[in-house]
Amino acid sequence: MQKSVRYNEGHALYLALLARKEGTKRGYLSKKTAETNRWHEKWFALYQNVLFYFEGEQSARPAGMYMLEGCNCERVPAPKGCAAGSAKDAALEKQHYFTVLFGHEGQKPLELRCEDEVDGDEWVEAIHQASYSDILIEREVLMQKYIHLVQIVETEKIAANQLRHQLEDQDTEIERLKSEIIALNKTKERMRPYQGNQEDEDPDIKKIKKVQSFMRGWLCRRKWKTIVQDYICSPHAESMRKRNQIVFNMVEAESEYVHQLYVLVNCFLRPLRMAASSKKPPISHDDVSSIFLNSETIMFLHEIFHQGLKARIANWPTLILADLFDILLPMLNIYQEFVRNHQYSLQVLANCKQNRDFDKLLKQYEANPACEGRMLETFLTYPMFQIPRYIITLHELLAHTPHEHVERKSLEFAKSKLEELSRVMHDEVSDTENIRKNLAIERTIVEGCDILLDTSQTFIRQGSLIQVPSVERGKLSKVRLGSLSLKKEGERQCFLFTKHFLICTRSSGGKLHLLKTGGVLSLIECTLIEETDVS
């Protein structure tokens, strides 16, 4: 016996109240009853994916409600009975009809009509968009934008703080210059009595002073020219030129990386997310999340970092980068999750490609000119090399940064943090790959092998070996090992781990079986003896 569905009436009344006040679409519509096929005018209110109808606009309790999740709404022509010549039939013929088809079986379509064509189009469009899954997708997109804007606001706050400090320094400099001007004016006032006497000087003395002034200026310019040329040819200037070139190359590389992330998100992630929400999805939302994980967040992070780099280039030749890395470093932990998930994401993508519809759709996305002939796997691999690229760039930057430079300590700190993060990610990837390799071997053995479930068991190598018969005093022993007699040699499939050695036989069907005797050998207290005399 099928049980009835329970719902909270108080919650339904609360949603009805929200629909009356904040509904997406509200107004009078005529509803056709399924029992009598008569039309009754009701006041409807649409809230998210629930459609309420009331006896009138002032009614407090709803007369009924419909769940619109997964439904389809379309315009329909007027019924054939409305073609008669009476005034009433003519009025009915001017009505605009539309039908709501529900996605689940057992519920009859909801037939509605209204007098205004524009009103009818608005109702059809509003019912089309009344989907909770679409609201969730829109909420996720808005949340990502919100995180992006919060990060931009934080960056702007830091920039505003720096500008405030600069303004304070400039105010101090202005006050100092004002004091110097006052002092110069006082000196000028004291020198005025002597200027009257200079006007009465001999013309020859004036000519001599002009020549002396000219010579002093020429000597000063020559000295400064020599100083500038010596500096241009100095090792310090050459080091600064190389340092600036490294920064310019880093900006170009960052711009290219942001473009690659943009193509990954806009040409693959977002279209596949929309395809997963279609009626016949070629891929599920879980698979999309497993393949791309936090790629969109990584793109937002590097867009902010790239904007900061371009702002620093605008202030050339003063290139201060340490504060940008101070902002970037705490956020680079998102790469740990991406790198840890990378191998699994490629496996999920390979499994999804077995679906012909998905493979065809993916080839259409890869044919986009923005992809430049590159496959999705290529774009998923780019973030794997970004942390090592930053480490190499900082290493080259430090090689051309003087020890007394203001950014030296900050850049060394950023490099050490990136190297530490790179080691952690490498260790996590190695452990994850080792566990997956052990589980893959365990699944190939028909009987299974519990020792491979030990996470400390590290895979070394595998291959085929020939097991020779045991020799005892010149005679072959009569002991049997597995399904093959030791009177003849037998090929074995062997797997070497840090703690155990597995010996398997391969059946005619290609399946692996552990030897019943001696199939699992412990290497903890064993001794390896190399026999030189094989006869």
N, C-alpha and C positions, 0 to 999 in steps of 0.2 A: 504494500500500500504506500503510495507516494505521500510524503509528509508535506504539510503546508509551509510556506516561507514566512518567517517572522521578521518583522521590522519594527523599529522604534517609532511609534506614532509621534512622540514629542519631537524627535529629530526631524521627521517629515514636516511637521507644522512649522518648525523653525526655518527649514529650507524654503517652505512656501512663503513665509514672511519675508525672507531675503529676496525671493523671486519677485514679490510684489513691489519691493522698494528698489532693488538693484538689478533686476532682471536684464539680460542682454536684449530681449525683445518682449514687448507687452502690447496687448490690444485685443479687440473683439474679433473672433473668428466663428464661423458656423461649422459645427461638428456633426458628422453623420453617425447616427447610432447603428450598431451592428444588428440589433434585434428588430427594430421597426423600419429601418432604412429612412428615417426622417432626419431632417436637419434642425439642429437647435443651436442658438447663438450662445456662446460662452465667452468668458473673459480669460485669455491665456497669458501665461507668464513663463518665459524660458530662463532658467538659471543653470549655467554650466551645461551638464548633459541630462538635466531633468526638466520635463515640460509639465507644468501644473495648469489646470483649468478650474475656474470658479464660476459660480452661478451669475455673479455680477462683479463689477469693479470694486464695490464696497464690501464684498463677502470676506469674512475673516478666515473661514476654513475652506480648503480646496475641495472641489467635487471629485477630483481624480488626478492622477499623475502618470507620466510615461517616462521610462528610461530610454534615452536616445543613443546610448553607446552602441556603435556598430550599425546604426540604421542608415537608410538612404532615403532622401527626399527628392521628389521630382514633380514637375508640372504635368497635369493631365488635362485633356479637353473636357468640355462640358458634357454631361450625360446626354444620351440620344433622346431621352424623353423631354428635353427642354427645347426642342425644335418646333413646337406647336406655335400657333399664331396668337395666342392670348397674351394680354399685357403681362400677366404673372410669369408666363414662360419666357417672354422676351426679357424680363428683368433677371430671371434665373440664368438665361444664356449669357448675360453680361458679367455674371460672377466669374471669378478666377479660381480654379480648382487646383489643388495639389495634394499628393498622397505621401504619407510616411510609411516606408516599408521597413519592418524590423528584421534584424539579422538572425534572430532565433525562431525556431519552428513553434507552431502552436499559437501564435498571436496574430490576429487579423490586422491588415493595414489600417492606418488611421487616415480617414478622408476628411479634408478641411477645405474651406473656401472663404474668399473675402471679396469685397467689392472693388478695391483699388488694385490695379496691376502692379504698381510700384511697391505697395505694401506686401503683395504676395511674393514678389521677387525677394524682398528683404527677409520675409519669413523663411523662404526656401534656403537662402544663403546662410541665415543664422542657424537653422537646423543642421545644415551640412557641416558647419564648423563646431557643433556641439559634441566634441569628443574629448574625453578626459585624458586619453593618451597624447593627443595633440597639445593639450594644456601642459602636461608633464614635460614634453619635449621643449615647448616654448619656455617653460620655467627653467629648464636646464640651460638653455641658450642664454636667457637673461641672467642667470646666476654666474655663468662664465664671464659675461660682459661686466657684471657687477664686480667680480674679483679683479678683472682687468682694470676697471676704473679706480678701484681702491688702491691698486698698486701704482697707478699713474698719480693719484692724489698724494700718496706717500712720497713718490719721487719729487713731485712739485713742492711738497712741504720742505724737503731737504734743500731743493734749489732755492726756495724762498728764504730759508734760514741762512744759506750762504750769501745770498744777495744782501740780506740785512746786515751781516757782518761786514761785507764790502762797503756798504753805505756808511756804517759806523767808522770804518777805517778812513773813508774819503772825507767824512766830516772832521776827523782828527787832522788829516792832512790839510784841509782848508783852513782850519784854525792856525796851524803852524805857518802856512803861507801868509795869512793875514798878519801874523806877528812879524814875519820877515819884512813884509811890505811897509809896516809901520816903522820898523827899525831903519829901512832904507830911506824912507821919507825924512826921518829925523837926521840921518847922515847927510842927505841932500840939502836940508835947511842949513846945516853947519858949514857946508862947502860953498854956499852962495857968495859969501864975502870974497873968496879966492877967485871966483869966476870973473868978477869985474876986473881983477888985476891981470888975468890971462888975456883979456881982450886987448890990453895995451902991450902984449909981448912983441918982440921983434919978429918980422915975417920970416927971417931965416930960421929962427928957433921953431916956428910952427912947421916949416917944411921938414926940419930934422925930426920932429915928433911924429909927423905923418909917415916918414920913411921907417922910423922905428916901429910904429904900430903895424905897418904893412909887413915888416920882417917877422915881428912876433906872431902875427896871424898865419904867415906862410909856414913858419917853423912848427906852430901848433897843429896845423892841418897835416903837415908831413909826418909829424909824430903819431897822430891818430891814425893816419893811413897805414903806417908801419905796424901799429898795434892791431888794427883790424885784419891786415893781411897775415900777420903771425898767428892770430887766433883762428882764421879760416883754415890755415894749414896745420893747426895743432891737432893732436890725438883727441882732445876733448871735443872739438867741433866735429871731427869725423865720427866720433861715437854718437854725438847728438843727432847727426844726419841719419845714421843707421837706425837709431832709436825711433826717430820720426817715421822712417820708411816702414819699420815693423808695425807701428801703430796704424799707418795708412793701409797696409796689407791686412791687418786684423779687421779694420772696418769693412774692407771689401769682402773678406771671408765671412764676416758676420752678416752682411747684407745678402750674400748668396745663401747662407744657411737659413735666414729668415724666409727667403723666397722659397726654398725647398720645403720648409714647414708649412708655408702658406699653400703650396700646391698639394701637400699631403692632406691638409685639413679640408680645403675647399674643393678639391677635385676627387677625393676619395672618401674621407670620413663623413662629411655632411651629406653627400649624395647617397652613400650606403645607409646612413641613419634614416634618411627619408624613405629609401627603398624598403627598409625593415618595417616601416609603418604602413606599407601598402597592403591591399587585400590578399595578394599572393606573394609574400615576402621571399626573395631568394636567399635571405640571410636573416638570422635573428638578432635582436638587440644585444643579447649576451655575447654572441660571437663578434659583433662590431666592437663592443667594449673590450673584449679579450684581444682583438687584433691591434686596436689603436691606443687603448688604455688612456693615458693622460697626455696625448700628443697635443691637444688643443691648449692645455695649460702651459706646456713647454713653449708653444708658439707665442702666447701672450707674454710670457716671461722674457723671451728673447727680442720681441718687438720693443719692449720697454728698454732693455739693455742697448739695442741698436739705436734708439732715439737718443739715449744718453751719450753714446759714442759720437754720433753726428753733431750733437751740441758741443762736445769737446773739440772736434775738428774745426768748428766755426770760430773757436777762440785760439786757433793756431797763431803763433808758435808756442803758446803756453798749453801743454798737453798734460792734464792731471787726470789719471785713470784710477787711482787707488780707491776713491770713494765709490766708483761704479762697481768695482769688484767687492767692496764691503756690502753693497746692497745685493749683489748677485749671489754671493756665497751661501747665505742661509737658505736660499730657494733652490739650490742645485740638488738638494736631497731627493727631489722628484725624479731625478735620473736613476736613482737606485731602483725604484719600482719599475721604471721602464726597462732598464737593462736586465733586471731579474725576470721580467715577463717576455723578453724579446724572443727567445727560442720557442716558448710556448705559443706566442702570437703567430710565428711562422708556421708552426704545426697546425694551428686552427685555420690559418689561411689556406694551407695545402688541402686540408679536409674539405673546406668550403668549395674549393675549386673542382671537387668531384661532382658538384651540382652544375649541370650544364647551363642553367639559367644564370647562376651567379658568375660562372666563367665567362659567358657571353657578355654580361653586363660589365664585368671588370675589364674586359678587353676594350669595350667602348670608352670607359673612363681613361684607360691607358693610351688610347688614340688621341686624346686631347693634346693640342699643340703645346700647351704649357708643360706637359710631361716630358717633351723632347725625346720620345721613344723609350723612356725609362719605365720599368715595371714598379708595382706597388712595393715589392720586397726591397727594391733599391732605396725608396724613400723611407721605409721603416728602419733601414740600417744606418742612415745618416746620423741620428742622435747618438748612436753607439760610439762614434769617434769624436764627439764634441769636447768631452772632458779631457782626453789626451791632447786634443788640438790646443785647448787653453793652456795646458801644462807646458807644451812646447813653446807657445808664444811667450808666456811669462819667463821661461828659461832664456829665450833669446833677448827679451826686453831687459832682464836683469844683467845680462852679459854686457849691455851697453848703457847701464845706469850707474853713475858714480856712487861710491859708498856713502858720500855725504849728501846725496840727493834726498829731497824731502819725502819722496815716495818709496825709497829703498826698502824700509822695514815693512810697509804695508804690502808691497808687491811680494816680498819674501813670505810674509804670512799667508797671502792668498795662494801662492804656489804650494806651500806646505799643506794647506787645507785641501787643495785640489788633489794632490798626490795621495793624501790619506783617504779621500773619498774614492779615488780610482782603485786603491788597494782593496778597500772594503767591497766595492762592486765586483772586482775580479774574484775575490774569495767566494762571494755569494754565488756568482755565476758558476764557478768551478764546483761548489758543493751541490748546487741544483742539477747541473749536468751529470754529475756522478750518480745521484739518486735516480735520475731518469734512465741512465744507462743500465743500472742494476735492475730496475723494474722491467726494462725492455728485455733483458736476458732472462729474468725470472718468468716472464710470460711465454718465452719460446720453449721452456722446458715443460713437458706435459705434466709431470708429477709435481711441478713447483719446487721451490727451494727457499726455506724459511730464512736461511742465513743471509740471503741477499736483501732482506728487509732491514738489516742492521745498517744504520746510516754511517757508521764508522768503517764499513767495508768498502774499500776503494778499488775500482777496476784498474787492472794493469794492462792486460792484453789477452787476445784469444786467437785460436788457430787450430789446425789439424795436426795431430801427432800419431805416430805409429807405435802401438803397444806391442813389444816383442814378448815371446813366451818366456816364462821363468825357467831357469836352468838349475837343476840340483844334482850335483855330482855327475855332470855329463849327461843326464837324462832329463827329458821334459817332464815337468810336474803334471799331475793329473787334476790339479785344481781348476775349476771353471770360474771365469770372471765375467759376470753379466750374462749376455746371451751368446757370447762367442767363446769357444774353447781356447785355452792358452797353448794348444798344440800348433797353432798358426798365428801369424801376425794379424792385428786388427787395427783399423783406422779409428781414432777417437777424436771427437770434437772437445777441446779443452778450453777452460776459462781460468785465468790466473787473477786472483785478488790479493790484497795485502795480508789476509789472514787465512784464506782457504784456496784450494785448488779443486776445480770441478772437472770430472771426466764424464762425458756423455757419448752415447751412440746415436747414430742417425738412422731412422727406419726408412723403408722403401718410400714411404709417403713424404719424407723430408722432415718429420718431426724428431725432436731431441728427447732422449730418455736418459736419466741418470743411471749409472751402473748400480745394480743392486748391492754389490760388494765393492767397497772402495770408490764409490762415485764422488764422495765428498771427503777430501783429505785436509786435515788441519795443518797449517804451516807453523804453528806456534812452537812446537817442540819436535820438529822434524829435522832430519839431516840429509843433505843432498850429496850423493856419492857419484862421481863421474867415472864410468868404466871405460878405460882406454882399450881393453882387449874385447872387441865385439864378437870374436869367434867363440 
